[in-house]
Amino acid sequence: MAATLRGKTLRVADATLFQRIIAGEIPGEVVAESEHAVALRDIAPTAPTHVLVVTRVPYPDVETLAAQDPDALVDLHRLAARVAEREGLTADGEGWRLVFNSGPRAGQSVPHVHGHVIGGRDLGWPPG
C-alpha cells in the first residue's frame, strides 16, 4: 500500500488497521475528519468518551510525525479539540485528555500514530 504526502509517495509494506478503516475496507465509526486526520470511536473505550485521532499518512509514532510533518501534528490536535467540544467535554468544567502512546512499552498497539481523546469521567493522575 502507498500513501501520498506533499506529492511524495510513501511505501507501506502492510496497511495498518487505521489505514484499512480510513479506506473503508473494515468498519469503523468516523466521528470527524480534517485535512490530515480522521477521528474514530474506540472499539474498546476506557471512558464514556474515547475517540482516536489518527493521521491519514501512517507515521509510526508521534515523534516521527512532529519531525516530519509538524503541520499535520497541529491539525491532529485541532481535530482532537473539535471532537472534545462536540462530545461535550469542554463545557461546564468537564475536561478531557489527549494521550499518545509511543512505542510498545508505552502501550502503542498499532504502529500508526494516533491520539486518544478521553473524557466523560474523572481521570486520575498519574495515568497508567
N, CA, C and O atoms as a Tinker XYZ file with bonds, in Angstrom:
   512  protein
     1  N      0.856000   -1.175000    0.000000    73     2
     2  CA     0.000000    0.000000    0.000000    64     1     3
     3  C      0.896000    1.230000    0.000000    63     2     4     5
     4  O      2.017000    1.191000    0.508000    81     3
     5  N      0.405000    2.305000   -0.564000    73     3     6
     6  CA     1.165000    3.546000   -0.617000    64     5     7
     7  C      0.322000    4.689000   -0.075000    63     6     8     9
     8  O     -0.906000    4.662000   -0.158000    81     7
     9  N      0.982000    5.681000    0.471000    73     7    10
    10  CA     0.328000    6.899000    0.934000    64     9    11
    11  C      1.056000    8.059000    0.280000    63    10    12    13
    12  O      2.235000    7.947000   -0.056000    81    11
    13  N      0.365000    9.166000    0.099000    73    11    14
    14  CA     0.975000   10.334000   -0.521000    64    13    15
    15  C      1.080000   11.458000    0.492000    63    14    16    17
    16  O      0.108000   11.774000    1.179000    81    15
    17  N      2.247000   12.059000    0.588000    73    15    18
    18  CA     2.499000   13.189000    1.473000    64    17    19
    19  C      3.188000   14.267000    0.665000    63    18    20    21
    20  O      4.318000   14.094000    0.207000    81    19
    21  N      2.490000   15.394000    0.493000    73    19    22
    22  CA     3.039000   16.526000   -0.244000    64    21    23
    23  C      3.620000   16.108000   -1.592000    63    22    24    25
    24  O      4.728000   16.500000   -1.957000    81    23
    25  N      2.855000   15.312000   -2.316000    73    23    26
    26  CA     3.242000   14.882000   -3.644000    64    25    27
    27  C      4.255000   13.759000   -3.681000    63    26    28    29
    28  O      4.652000   13.331000   -4.765000    81    27
    29  N      4.683000   13.270000   -2.535000    73    27    30
    30  CA     5.673000   12.208000   -2.447000    64    29    31
    31  C      4.968000   10.912000   -2.057000    63    30    32    33
    32  O      4.170000   10.902000   -1.119000    81    31
    33  N      5.249000    9.826000   -2.760000    73    31    34
    34  CA     4.622000    8.552000   -2.445000    64    33    35
    35  C      5.454000    7.809000   -1.412000    63    34    36    37
    36  O      6.655000    7.600000   -1.588000    81    35
    37  N      4.787000    7.412000   -0.325000    73    35    38
    38  CA     5.443000    6.642000    0.734000    64    37    39
    39  C      4.974000    5.192000    0.621000    63    38    40    41
    40  O      3.772000    4.941000    0.532000    81    39
    41  N      5.877000    4.261000    0.623000    73    39    42
    42  CA     5.534000    2.845000    0.525000    64    41    43
    43  C      5.331000    2.269000    1.928000    63    42    44    45
    44  O      6.124000    2.514000    2.837000    81    43
    45  N      4.274000    1.514000    2.078000    73    43    46
    46  CA     3.986000    0.866000    3.347000    64    45    47
    47  C      3.836000   -0.616000    3.050000    63    46    48    49
    48  O      3.015000   -1.005000    2.220000    81    47
    49  N      4.626000   -1.444000    3.724000    73    47    50
    50  CA     4.609000   -2.877000    3.435000    64    49    51
    51  C      3.211000   -3.464000    3.636000    63    50    52    53
    52  O      2.692000   -4.139000    2.747000    81    51
    53  N      2.618000   -3.222000    4.756000    73    51    54
    54  CA     1.287000   -3.716000    5.054000    64    53    55
    55  C      0.464000   -2.552000    5.571000    63    54    56    57
    56  O      0.945000   -1.719000    6.339000    81    55
    57  N     -0.776000   -2.511000    5.139000    73    55    58
    58  CA    -1.659000   -1.450000    5.615000    64    57    59
    59  C     -1.909000   -1.632000    7.103000    63    58    60    61
    60  O     -2.129000   -2.749000    7.572000    81    59
    61  N     -1.875000   -0.529000    7.842000    73    59    62
    62  CA    -2.198000   -0.599000    9.261000    64    61    63
    63  C     -3.709000   -0.736000    9.422000    63    62    64    65
    64  O     -4.472000   -0.494000    8.486000    81    63
    65  N     -4.120000   -1.120000   10.599000    73    63    66
    66  CA    -5.548000   -1.213000   10.922000    64    65    67
    67  C     -6.239000    0.109000   10.610000    63    66    68    69
    68  O     -7.327000    0.115000   10.035000    81    67
    69  N     -5.628000    1.218000   10.978000    73    67    70
    70  CA    -6.244000    2.525000   10.764000    64    69    71
    71  C     -6.343000    2.869000    9.281000    63    70    72    73
    72  O     -7.338000    3.453000    8.851000    81    71
    73  N     -5.326000    2.516000    8.492000    73    71    74
    74  CA    -5.410000    2.749000    7.050000    64    73    75
    75  C     -6.584000    1.974000    6.454000    63    74    76    77
    76  O     -7.301000    2.482000    5.592000    81    75
    77  N     -6.769000    0.759000    6.916000    73    75    78
    78  CA    -7.855000   -0.069000    6.387000    64    77    79
    79  C     -9.216000    0.492000    6.781000    63    78    80    81
    80  O    -10.158000    0.420000    5.992000    81    79
    81  N     -9.338000    1.049000    7.987000    73    79    82
    82  CA   -10.594000    1.679000    8.394000    64    81    83
    83  C    -10.827000    2.941000    7.562000    63    82    84    85
    84  O    -11.928000    3.144000    7.050000    81    83
    85  N     -9.816000    3.782000    7.422000    73    83    86
    86  CA    -9.937000    5.021000    6.647000    64    85    87
    87  C    -10.307000    4.712000    5.202000    63    86    88    89
    88  O    -11.085000    5.447000    4.594000    81    87
    89  N     -9.761000    3.633000    4.646000    73    87    90
    90  CA   -10.048000    3.243000    3.260000    64    89    91
    91  C    -11.425000    2.591000    3.113000    63    90    92    93
    92  O    -11.884000    2.362000    1.995000    81    91
    93  N    -12.085000    2.292000    4.240000    73    91    94
    94  CA   -13.395000    1.657000    4.178000    64    93    95
    95  C    -13.343000    0.152000    3.991000    63    94    96    97
    96  O    -14.366000   -0.474000    3.715000    81    95
    97  N    -12.153000   -0.441000    4.139000    73    95    98
    98  CA   -12.004000   -1.887000    3.991000    64    97    99
    99  C    -12.585000   -2.650000    5.179000    63    98   100   101
   100  O    -13.079000   -3.768000    5.027000    81    99
   101  N    -12.522000   -2.044000    6.354000    73    99   102
   102  CA   -13.126000   -2.639000    7.551000    64   101   103
   103  C    -13.930000   -1.546000    8.257000    63   102   104   105
   104  O    -13.615000   -0.363000    8.130000    81   103
   105  N    -14.961000   -1.939000    8.997000    73   103   106
   106  CA   -15.833000   -0.919000    9.598000    64   105   107
   107  C    -15.153000   -0.142000   10.720000    63   106   108   109
   108  O    -14.273000   -0.645000   11.418000    81   107
   109  N    -15.588000    1.079000   10.861000    73   107   110
   110  CA   -15.142000    1.953000   11.933000    64   109   111
   111  C    -16.063000    3.154000   11.964000    63   110   112   113
   112  O    -16.524000    3.617000   10.920000    81   111
   113  N    -16.334000    3.660000   13.160000    73   111   114
   114  CA   -17.237000    4.806000   13.295000    64   113   115
   115  C    -16.436000    6.101000   13.232000    63   114   116   117
   116  O    -15.791000    6.492000   14.205000    81   115
   117  N    -16.484000    6.760000   12.081000    73   115   118
   118  CA   -15.811000    8.047000   11.892000    64   117   119
   119  C    -16.690000    9.130000   12.511000    63   118   120   121
   120  O    -17.866000    9.250000   12.166000    81   119
   121  N    -16.121000    9.922000   13.428000    73   119   122
   122  CA   -16.899000   10.976000   14.084000    64   121   123
   123  C    -16.525000   12.371000   13.599000    63   122   124   125
   124  O    -17.296000   13.312000   13.789000    81   123
   125  N    -15.352000   12.525000   12.974000    73   123   126
   126  CA   -14.929000   13.824000   12.438000    64   125   127
   127  C    -13.721000   13.599000   11.537000    63   126   128   129
   128  O    -13.029000   12.585000   11.633000    81   127
   129  N    -13.489000   14.574000   10.657000    73   127   130
   130  CA   -12.342000   14.496000    9.747000    64   129   131
   131  C    -11.731000   15.881000    9.562000    63   130   132   133
   132  O    -12.397000   16.900000    9.744000    81   131
   133  N    -10.464000   15.896000    9.200000    73   131   134
   134  CA    -9.767000   17.124000    8.841000    64   133   135
   135  C     -8.860000   16.811000    7.659000    63   134   136   137
   136  O     -8.875000   15.697000    7.135000    81   135
   137  N     -8.084000   17.782000    7.248000    73   135   138
   138  CA    -7.190000   17.574000    6.109000    64   137   139
   139  C     -6.209000   16.429000    6.337000    63   138   140   141
   140  O     -5.976000   15.621000    5.438000    81   139
   141  N     -5.633000   16.357000    7.535000    73   139   142
   142  CA    -4.571000   15.396000    7.816000    64   141   143
   143  C     -4.983000   14.239000    8.727000    63   142   144   145
   144  O     -4.189000   13.326000    8.954000    81   143
   145  N     -6.210000   14.262000    9.251000    73   143   146
   146  CA    -6.561000   13.272000   10.277000    64   145   147
   147  C     -8.026000   12.862000   10.215000    63   146   148   149
   148  O     -8.865000   13.530000    9.610000    81   147
   149  N     -8.292000   11.744000   10.861000    73   147   150
   150  CA    -9.645000   11.203000   10.977000    64   149   151
   151  C     -9.852000   10.834000   12.441000    63   150   152   153
   152  O     -8.939000   10.326000   13.091000    81   151
   153  N    -11.052000   11.090000   12.960000    73   151   154
   154  CA   -11.389000   10.730000   14.338000    64   153   155
   155  C    -12.333000    9.532000   14.308000    63   154   156   157
   156  O    -13.357000    9.551000   13.624000    81   155
   157  N    -11.976000    8.497000   15.054000    73   155   158
   158  CA   -12.717000    7.235000   15.079000    64   157   159
   159  C    -13.095000    6.881000   16.508000    63   158   160   161
   160  O    -12.284000    7.038000   17.421000    81   159
   161  N    -14.302000    6.411000   16.711000    73   159   162
   162  CA   -14.715000    5.945000   18.027000    64   161   163
   163  C    -13.904000    4.694000   18.368000    63   162   164   165
   164  O    -13.798000    3.787000   17.543000    81   163
   165  N    -13.330000    4.635000   19.573000    73   163   166
   166  CA   -12.534000    3.483000   20.002000    64   165   167
   167  C    -13.443000    2.284000   20.223000    63   166   168   169
   168  O    -14.526000    2.420000   20.793000    81   167
   169  N    -13.004000    1.096000   19.769000    73   167   170
   170  CA   -13.839000   -0.106000   19.914000    64   169   171
   171  C    -13.751000   -0.716000   21.310000    63   170   172   173
   172  O    -14.551000   -1.588000   21.651000    81   171
   173  N    -12.797000   -0.274000   22.118000    73   171   174
   174  CA   -12.660000   -0.761000   23.496000    64   173   175
   175  C    -12.469000    0.457000   24.406000    63   174   176   177
   176  O    -11.381000    0.653000   24.949000    81   175
   177  N    -13.505000    1.272000   24.579000    73   175   178
   178  CA   -13.348000    2.537000   25.312000    64   177   179
   179  C    -12.992000    2.345000   26.779000    63   178   180   181
   180  O    -13.443000    1.406000   27.434000    81   179
   181  N    -12.157000    3.276000   27.279000    73   179   182
   182  CA   -11.776000    3.274000   28.692000    64   181   183
   183  C    -12.503000    4.364000   29.469000    63   182   184   185
   184  O    -12.295000    4.526000   30.671000    81   183
   185  N    -13.359000    5.111000   28.768000    73   183   186
   186  CA   -14.125000    6.201000   29.377000    64   185   187
   187  C    -15.392000    6.395000   28.534000    63   186   188   189
   188  O    -15.463000    5.906000   27.407000    81   187
   189  N    -16.392000    7.107000   29.073000    73   187   190
   190  CA   -17.607000    7.347000   28.283000    64   189   191
   191  C    -17.327000    7.960000   26.917000    63   190   192   193
   192  O    -17.998000    7.625000   25.940000    81   191
   193  N    -16.342000    8.855000   26.836000    73   191   194
   194  CA   -15.870000    9.347000   25.543000    64   193   195
   195  C    -14.455000    8.840000   25.348000    63   194   196   197
   196  O    -13.566000    9.119000   26.153000    81   195
   197  N    -14.253000    8.092000   24.271000    73   195   198
   198  CA   -12.920000    7.602000   23.910000    64   197   199
   199  C    -12.872000    7.542000   22.387000    63   198   200   201
   200  O    -13.395000    6.617000   21.765000    81   199
   201  N    -12.235000    8.545000   21.807000    73   199   202
   202  CA   -12.148000    8.692000   20.355000    64   201   203
   203  C    -10.672000    8.751000   19.976000    63   202   204   205
   204  O     -9.879000    9.421000   20.638000    81   203
   205  N    -10.315000    8.051000   18.916000    73   203   206
   206  CA    -8.951000    8.077000   18.406000    64   205   207
   207  C     -8.838000    9.119000   17.305000    63   206   208   209
   208  O     -9.690000    9.176000   16.418000    81   207
   209  N     -7.803000    9.937000   17.351000    73   207   210
   210  CA    -7.490000   10.847000   16.255000    64   209   211
   211  C     -6.256000   10.270000   15.560000    63   210   212   213
   212  O     -5.200000   10.105000   16.170000    81   211
   213  N     -6.414000    9.969000   14.278000    73   211   214
   214  CA    -5.450000    9.181000   13.524000    64   213   215
   215  C     -4.996000    9.966000   12.300000    63   214   216   217
   216  O     -5.825000   10.544000   11.597000    81   215
   217  N     -3.707000    9.995000   12.040000    73   215   218
   218  CA    -3.223000   10.661000   10.834000    64   217   219
   219  C     -3.615000    9.853000    9.599000    63   218   220   221
   220  O     -3.691000    8.626000    9.644000    81   219
   221  N     -3.860000   10.554000    8.507000    73   219   222
   222  CA    -4.162000    9.878000    7.246000    64   221   223
   223  C     -2.921000    9.176000    6.699000    63   222   224   225
   224  O     -3.016000    8.088000    6.130000    81   223
   225  N     -1.752000    9.809000    6.875000    73   223   226
   226  CA    -0.478000    9.207000    6.471000    64   225   227
   227  C      0.025000    8.395000    7.661000    63   226   228   229
   228  O      0.000000    8.887000    8.789000    81   227
   229  N      0.477000    7.172000    7.436000    73   227   230
   230  CA     0.836000    6.284000    8.550000    64   229   231
   231  C      2.219000    6.503000    9.149000    63   230   232   233
   232  O      3.117000    5.685000    8.948000    81   231
   233  N      2.398000    7.597000    9.881000    73   231   234
   234  CA     3.643000    7.784000   10.623000    64   233   235
   235  C      3.667000    6.769000   11.762000    63   234   236   237
   236  O      2.619000    6.480000   12.341000    81   235
   237  N      4.821000    6.227000   12.095000    73   235   238
   238  CA     4.856000    5.179000   13.122000    64   237   239
   239  C      4.583000    5.668000   14.542000    63   238   240   241
   240  O      4.065000    4.914000   15.366000    81   239
   241  N      4.926000    6.923000   14.836000    73   239   242
   242  CA     4.747000    7.422000   16.196000    64   241   243
   243  C      4.716000    8.944000   16.178000    63   242   244   245
   244  O      4.987000    9.571000   15.153000    81   243
   245  N      4.380000    9.532000   17.329000    73   243   246
   246  CA     4.212000   10.985000   17.402000    64   245   247
   247  C      5.536000   11.730000   17.205000    63   246   248   249
   248  O      5.540000   12.838000   16.668000    81   247
   249  N      6.649000   11.146000   17.626000    73   247   250
   250  CA     7.947000   11.798000   17.416000    64   249   251
   251  C      8.253000   11.953000   15.925000    63   250   252   253
   252  O      8.718000   13.002000   15.480000    81   251
   253  N      7.986000   10.898000   15.170000    73   251   254
   254  CA     8.222000   10.939000   13.726000    64   253   255
   255  C      7.303000   11.954000   13.064000    63   254   256   257
   256  O      7.729000   12.708000   12.188000    81   255
   257  N      6.046000   11.973000   13.482000    73   255   258
   258  CA     5.097000   12.942000   12.943000    64   257   259
   259  C      5.573000   14.370000   13.210000    63   258   260   261
   260  O      5.563000   15.204000   12.305000    81   259
   261  N      5.986000   14.654000   14.431000    73   259   262
   262  CA     6.435000   16.001000   14.790000    64   261   263
   263  C      7.657000   16.421000   13.976000    63   262   264   265
   264  O      7.760000   17.576000   13.563000    81   263
   265  N      8.573000   15.497000   13.747000    73   263   266
   266  CA     9.794000   15.809000   13.000000    64   265   267
   267  C      9.530000   15.959000   11.507000    63   266   268   269
   268  O     10.119000   16.826000   10.860000    81   267
   269  N      8.652000   15.124000   10.952000    73   267   270
   270  CA     8.475000   15.107000    9.502000    64   269   271
   271  C      7.321000   15.957000    8.987000    63   270   272   273
   272  O      7.351000   16.407000    7.841000    81   271
   273  N      6.308000   16.181000    9.815000    73   271   274
   274  CA     5.154000   16.958000    9.348000    64   273   275
   275  C      4.476000   17.668000   10.518000    63   274   276   277
   276  O      3.384000   17.277000   10.931000    81   275
   277  N      5.119000   18.712000   11.058000    73   275   278
   278  CA     4.545000   19.406000   12.211000    64   277   279
   279  C      3.169000   20.008000   11.928000    63   278   280   281
   280  O      2.350000   20.123000   12.840000    81   279
   281  N      2.901000   20.393000   10.676000    73   279   282
   282  CA     1.575000   20.929000   10.348000    64   281   283
   283  C      0.490000   19.860000   10.543000    63   282   284   285
   284  O     -0.618000   20.167000   10.984000    81   283
   285  N      0.813000   18.621000   10.215000    73   283   286
   286  CA    -0.148000   17.534000   10.414000    64   285   287
   287  C     -0.379000   17.281000   11.904000    63   286   288   289
   288  O     -1.489000   16.934000   12.307000    81   287
   289  N      0.662000   17.452000   12.724000    73   287   290
   290  CA     0.502000   17.290000   14.170000    64   289   291
   291  C     -0.416000   18.371000   14.731000    63   290   292   293
   292  O     -1.268000   18.081000   15.571000    81   291
   293  N     -0.255000   19.605000   14.281000    73   291   294
   294  CA    -1.136000   20.692000   14.716000    64   293   295
   295  C     -2.569000   20.389000   14.287000    63   294   296   297
   296  O     -3.502000   20.557000   15.072000    81   295
   297  N     -2.746000   19.945000   13.051000    73   295   298
   298  CA    -4.072000   19.609000   12.542000    64   297   299
   299  C     -4.711000   18.485000   13.374000    63   298   300   301
   300  O     -5.901000   18.534000   13.683000    81   299
   301  N     -3.917000   17.487000   13.725000    73   299   302
   302  CA    -4.402000   16.373000   14.548000    64   301   303
   303  C     -4.884000   16.881000   15.906000    63   302   304   305
   304  O     -5.934000   16.461000   16.392000    81   303
   305  N     -4.122000   17.778000   16.510000    73   303   306
   306  CA    -4.501000   18.323000   17.815000    64   305   307
   307  C     -5.762000   19.176000   17.700000    63   306   308   309
   308  O     -6.631000   19.122000   18.571000    81   307
   309  N     -5.863000   19.956000   16.641000    73   307   310
   310  CA    -7.086000   20.750000   16.439000    64   309   311
   311  C     -8.305000   19.854000   16.255000    63   310   312   313
   312  O     -9.385000   20.166000   16.757000    81   311
   313  N     -8.140000   18.755000   15.546000    73   311   314
   314  CA    -9.246000   17.806000   15.381000    64   313   315
   315  C     -9.626000   17.217000   16.740000    63   314   316   317
   316  O    -10.811000   17.061000   17.034000    81   315
   317  N     -8.646000   16.894000   17.562000    73   315   318
   318  CA    -8.927000   16.365000   18.902000    64   317   319
   319  C     -9.742000   17.368000   19.713000    63   318   320   321
   320  O    -10.695000   16.984000   20.391000    81   319
   321  N     -9.380000   18.647000   19.650000    73   319   322
   322  CA   -10.113000   19.685000   20.380000    64   321   323
   323  C    -11.540000   19.817000   19.850000    63   322   324   325
   324  O    -12.478000   20.007000   20.625000    81   323
   325  N    -11.700000   19.718000   18.536000    73   323   326
   326  CA   -13.035000   19.790000   17.946000    64   325   327
   327  C    -13.897000   18.604000   18.396000    63   326   328   329
   328  O    -15.082000   18.770000   18.687000    81   327
   329  N    -13.306000   17.424000   18.451000    73   327   330
   330  CA   -14.021000   16.238000   18.930000    64   329   331
   331  C    -14.429000   16.433000   20.384000    63   330   332   333
   332  O    -15.570000   16.151000   20.751000    81   331
   333  N    -13.505000   16.914000   21.216000    73   331   334
   334  CA   -13.811000   17.143000   22.635000    64   333   335
   335  C    -14.984000   18.101000   22.784000    63   334   336   337
   336  O    -15.866000   17.889000   23.616000    81   335
   337  N    -14.991000   19.148000   21.981000    73   335   338
   338  CA   -16.095000   20.111000   22.046000    64   337   339
   339  C    -17.409000   19.459000   21.623000    63   338   340   341
   340  O    -18.420000   19.612000   22.307000    81   339
   341  N    -17.407000   18.742000   20.515000    73   339   342
   342  CA   -18.618000   18.072000   20.023000    64   341   343
   343  C    -19.154000   17.033000   21.007000    63   342   344   345
   344  O    -20.360000   16.799000   21.085000    81   343
   345  N    -18.240000   16.415000   21.754000    73   343   346
   346  CA   -18.625000   15.382000   22.718000    64   345   347
   347  C    -19.045000   15.983000   24.057000    63   346   348   349
   348  O    -19.372000   15.247000   24.988000    81   347
   349  N    -19.039000   17.312000   24.162000    73   347   350
   350  CA   -19.471000   17.975000   25.388000    64   349   351
   351  C    -18.443000   18.001000   26.493000    63   350   352   353
   352  O    -18.794000   18.164000   27.661000    81   351
   353  N    -17.179000   17.843000   26.145000    73   351   354
   354  CA   -16.123000   17.768000   27.162000    64   353   355
   355  C    -15.491000   19.113000   27.492000    63   354   356   357
   356  O    -14.645000   19.196000   28.382000    81   355
   357  N    -15.893000   20.174000   26.782000    73   355   358
   358  CA   -15.281000   21.478000   27.021000    64   357   359
   359  C    -16.192000   22.411000   27.807000    63   358   360   361
   360  O    -15.774000   23.510000   28.172000    81   359
   361  N    -17.417000   22.000000   28.072000    73   359   362
   362  CA   -18.381000   22.858000   28.780000    64   361   363
   363  C    -18.425000   22.512000   30.264000    63   362   364   365
   364  O    -18.145000   21.382000   30.662000    81   363
   365  N    -18.782000   23.503000   31.071000    73   363   366
   366  CA   -19.050000   23.292000   32.499000    64   365   367
   367  C    -17.929000   22.578000   33.244000    63   366   368   369
   368  O    -18.196000   21.773000   34.135000    81   367
   369  N    -16.694000   22.859000   32.895000    73   367   370
   370  CA   -15.568000   22.290000   33.628000    64   369   371
   371  C    -15.365000   20.804000   33.447000    63   370   372   373
   372  O    -14.687000   20.177000   34.261000    81   371
   373  N    -15.928000   20.222000   32.407000    73   371   374
   374  CA   -15.796000   18.774000   32.184000    64   373   375
   375  C    -14.336000   18.354000   32.091000    63   374   376   377
   376  O    -13.835000   17.634000   32.955000    81   375
   377  N    -13.663000   18.800000   31.051000    73   375   378
   378  CA   -12.262000   18.449000   30.850000    64   377   379
   379  C    -12.088000   17.179000   30.024000    63   378   380   381
   380  O    -12.983000   16.339000   29.931000    81   379
   381  N    -10.916000   17.073000   29.437000    73   379   382
   382  CA   -10.601000   15.925000   28.600000    64   381   383
   383  C     -9.092000   15.753000   28.546000    63   382   384   385
   384  O     -8.335000   16.638000   28.944000    81   383
   385  N     -8.678000   14.621000   28.058000    73   383   386
   386  CA    -7.252000   14.305000   27.974000    64   385   387
   387  C     -6.944000   13.823000   26.558000    63   386   388   389
   388  O     -7.738000   13.103000   25.953000    81   387
   389  N     -5.788000   14.225000   26.037000    73   387   390
   390  CA    -5.274000   13.715000   24.768000    64   389   391
   391  C     -3.998000   12.959000   25.082000    63   390   392   393
   392  O     -3.034000   13.538000   25.584000    81   391
   393  N     -3.987000   11.656000   24.786000    73   391   394
   394  CA    -2.873000   10.786000   25.140000    64   393   395
   395  C     -2.288000   10.144000   23.886000    63   394   396   397
   396  O     -3.022000    9.607000   23.056000    81   395
   397  N     -0.968000   10.203000   23.752000    73   395   398
   398  CA    -0.260000    9.476000   22.704000    64   397   399
   399  C      0.608000    8.421000   23.373000    63   398   400   401
   400  O      1.467000    8.755000   24.190000    81   399
   401  N      0.400000    7.165000   23.043000    73   399   402
   402  CA     1.295000    6.101000   23.486000    64   401   403
   403  C      2.332000    5.923000   22.385000    63   402   404   405
   404  O      1.979000    5.732000   21.221000    81   403
   405  N      3.590000    5.984000   22.742000    73   403   406
   406  CA     4.645000    5.928000   21.732000    64   405   407
   407  C      5.597000    4.778000   22.045000    63   406   408   409
   408  O      6.436000    4.875000   22.940000    81   407
   409  N      5.453000    3.699000   21.299000    73   407   410
   410  CA     6.271000    2.508000   21.494000    64   409   411
   411  C      5.522000    1.436000   22.258000    63   410   412   413
   412  O      4.593000    1.735000   23.009000    81   411
   413  N      5.922000    0.191000   22.072000    73   411   414
   414  CA     5.204000   -0.938000   22.680000    64   413   415
   415  C      5.165000   -0.915000   24.216000    63   414   416   417
   416  O      4.156000   -1.298000   24.807000    81   415
   417  N      6.233000   -0.478000   24.857000    73   415   418
   418  CA     6.231000   -0.450000   26.328000    64   417   419
   419  C      5.322000    0.630000   26.885000    63   418   420   421
   420  O      4.943000    0.585000   28.055000    81   419
   421  N      4.971000    1.605000   26.047000    73   419   422
   422  CA     4.045000    2.661000   26.459000    64   421   423
   423  C      2.604000    2.284000   26.141000    63   422   424   425
   424  O      1.678000    3.021000   26.481000    81   423
   425  N      2.409000    1.134000   25.487000    73   423   426
   426  CA     1.067000    0.673000   25.177000    64   425   427
   427  C      0.615000    0.946000   23.759000    63   426   428   429
   428  O     -0.566000    0.774000   23.454000    81   427
   429  N      1.524000    1.370000   22.870000    73   427   430
   430  CA     1.141000    1.588000   21.477000    64   429   431
   431  C      0.978000    0.235000   20.806000    63   430   432   433
   432  O      1.947000   -0.506000   20.639000    81   431
   433  N     -0.265000   -0.087000   20.418000    73   431   434
   434  CA    -0.546000   -1.403000   19.845000    64   433   435
   435  C     -0.635000   -1.390000   18.327000    63   434   436   437
   436  O     -0.565000   -2.446000   17.699000    81   435
   437  N     -0.786000   -0.215000   17.724000    73   435   438
   438  CA    -0.842000   -0.085000   16.267000    64   437   439
   439  C      0.284000    0.865000   15.854000    63   438   440   441
   440  O      0.340000    1.989000   16.351000    81   439
   441  N      1.181000    0.444000   14.958000    73   439   442
   442  CA     2.316000    1.296000   14.569000    64   441   443
   443  C      1.907000    2.377000   13.562000    63   442   444   445
   444  O      2.453000    2.470000   12.463000    81   443
   445  N      0.944000    3.175000   13.969000    73   443   446
   446  CA     0.412000    4.272000   13.157000    64   445   447
   447  C     -0.017000    5.322000   14.177000    63   446   448   449
   448  O     -0.911000    5.073000   14.985000    81   447
   449  N      0.617000    6.498000   14.143000    73   447   450
   450  CA     0.396000    7.499000   15.188000    64   449   451
   451  C     -1.088000    7.798000   15.366000    63   450   452   453
   452  O     -1.834000    7.985000   14.405000    81   451
   453  N     -1.483000    7.834000   16.634000    73   451   454
   454  CA    -2.872000    8.163000   16.976000    64   453   455
   455  C     -2.913000    8.654000   18.417000    63   454   456   457
   456  O     -2.176000    8.182000   19.282000    81   455
   457  N     -3.801000    9.618000   18.644000    73   455   458
   458  CA    -4.022000   10.124000   19.988000    64   457   459
   459  C     -5.378000    9.658000   20.483000    63   458   460   461
   460  O     -6.298000    9.439000   19.695000    81   459
   461  N     -5.494000    9.510000   21.782000    73   459   462
   462  CA    -6.742000    9.100000   22.419000    64   461   463
   463  C     -7.373000   10.326000   23.069000    63   462   464   465
   464  O     -6.785000   10.916000   23.976000    81   463
   465  N     -8.562000   10.717000   22.616000    73   463   466
   466  CA    -9.341000   11.774000   23.255000    64   465   467
   467  C    -10.222000   11.064000   24.275000    63   466   468   469
   468  O    -11.103000   10.283000   23.914000    81   467
   469  N     -9.972000   11.344000   25.559000    73   467   470
   470  CA   -10.651000   10.623000   26.641000    64   469   471
   471  C    -11.315000   11.625000   27.572000    63   470   472   473
   472  O    -10.723000   12.646000   27.922000    81   471
   473  N    -12.545000   11.329000   27.971000    73   471   474
   474  CA   -13.254000   12.192000   28.912000    64   473   475
   475  C    -14.600000   11.612000   29.295000    63   474   476   477
   476  O    -14.946000   10.488000   28.931000    81   475
   477  N    -15.349000   12.408000   30.038000    73   475   478
   478  CA   -16.672000   11.974000   30.465000    64   477   479
   479  C    -16.693000   11.315000   31.830000    63   478   480   481
   480  O    -17.741000   10.846000   32.273000    81   479
   481  N    -15.551000   11.270000   32.504000    73   479   482
   482  CA   -15.453000   10.746000   33.875000    64   481   483
   483  C    -14.223000   11.375000   34.509000    63   482   484   485
   484  O    -13.414000   11.999000   33.821000    81   483
   485  N    -14.082000   11.214000   35.811000    73   483   486
   486  CA   -12.878000   11.694000   36.484000    64   485   487
   487  C    -11.692000   10.881000   35.980000    63   486   488   489
   488  O    -11.742000    9.652000   35.938000    81   487
   489  N    -10.634000   11.575000   35.603000    73   487   490
   490  CA    -9.430000   10.927000   35.102000    64   489   491
   491  C     -8.343000   11.082000   36.165000    63   490   492   493
   492  O     -7.930000   12.196000   36.487000    81   491
   493  N     -7.903000    9.989000   36.687000    73   491   494
   494  CA    -6.910000   10.027000   37.766000    64   493   495
   495  C     -5.531000   10.426000   37.279000    63   494   496   497
   496  O     -5.249000   10.448000   36.081000    81   495
   497  N     -4.682000   10.738000   38.243000    73   495   498
   498  CA    -3.279000   11.049000   37.964000    64   497   499
   499  C     -2.420000   10.382000   39.003000    63   498   500   501
   500  O     -2.795000   10.414000   40.175000    81   499
   501  N     -1.329000    9.795000   38.680000    73   499   502
   502  CA    -0.788000    9.693000   37.327000    64   501   503
   503  C     -1.541000    8.648000   36.501000    63   502   504   505
   504  O     -2.129000    7.717000   37.051000    81   503
   505  N     -1.517000    8.814000   35.167000    73   503   506
   506  CA    -2.157000    7.815000   34.312000    64   505   507
   507  C     -1.353000    6.522000   34.304000    63   506   508   509
   508  O     -0.177000    6.502000   34.666000    81   507
   509  N     -1.996000    5.462000   33.892000    73   507   510
   510  CA    -1.273000    4.189000   33.714000    64   509   511
   511  C     -1.144000    3.387000   34.897000    63   510   512
   512  O     -0.556000    2.307000   34.849000    81   511
